[in-house]
Amino acid sequence: MSLMNVFAISGSAVSAQSKRLNVVASNLANADAVAGPDGQPYKARQIQFETVASGEGDVAGVRVAGVLETQAPVRRVLEPGNPLADSDGYVTHSNVNVVDEMVNMISASRSYQNNVEVMNTARTLLSKTLQMGQ
Amino acid sequence: MNLLTAKIAAQGQALELLAERQKVLAGNIANADTPGYQARDFDFARALAEARGQGGSALATTAAGHLDTGGGAAGVTPTVQLEWRTPDQPALDGNTVDLDRERASFADNALRYEATLRFINQDVKNMLSAITGQ
């Protein structure tokens, strides 16, 4: 049944978008982080989507291929009084761009909603198909 | 082909193709954020015409009085030829999904599916009333 595959396809998209939302949440939470567990400043993460074949035919779902660290330069702020400052008095902050992350968040949430709507439509159609001839 | 169910079988083919298209469109919506994804679709009218042309009649008409059962055998699974979408506004990452267009097509296709279901249901009702004679 073709419509059953809609759930697999849209489900994969919903899962991928929620992972993207997780990464955004992590970035936003660490926007002001000065040092991570390894002593290095937090590097913003970016998610990478990849098309995945759903088995039969050419119709495909989506999956997360990987989570990459953003190559944007870190932010150095002059805070001579900070105990973490280097010899020049600069503290290295994370390279999270809060505006970028907010845009990313809205985009992920819209895509999530779109795919949920697709699944709802498919569910309605399937239940009507099951009632066929009654 | 059974003359009683010929109409329903024809509607069934349309239903199958509509479900297939729904799946393709769901795949496009799922991959709206995947870099390099090429949106796909197929010509429903042409696929249906091809499906109807397949098979031929199951009953041979050997006398002038025989009823023509028409083309389009039941039980023939329609096959579709997927094509690529031509993007109106190509994205920098090579993605050719136009979300507005995909959503419109998805809603349109869902409505067609529901309409076809209603036709089938009405055909069943008509047949039942013919059988029961009430």
Interface residues (C-beta under 8 A of the other chain):
Chain A: M1 S2 L3 N5 V6 I9 S10 S12 A13 Q17 R20 F49 E50 T51 S54 G57 D58 V59 A60 G61 V62 S107 A108 S111 N114 N115 V118 T121 A122 T124 L125 K128 T129 M132 G133 Q134
Chain B: L15 E16 A19 E20 Q22 K23 V24 A26 G27 I29 A30 N31 A32 D33 T34 P35 G36 Y37 R40 L82 L99 R103 F106 A107 A110 Y113 E114 L117 I120 N121 V124
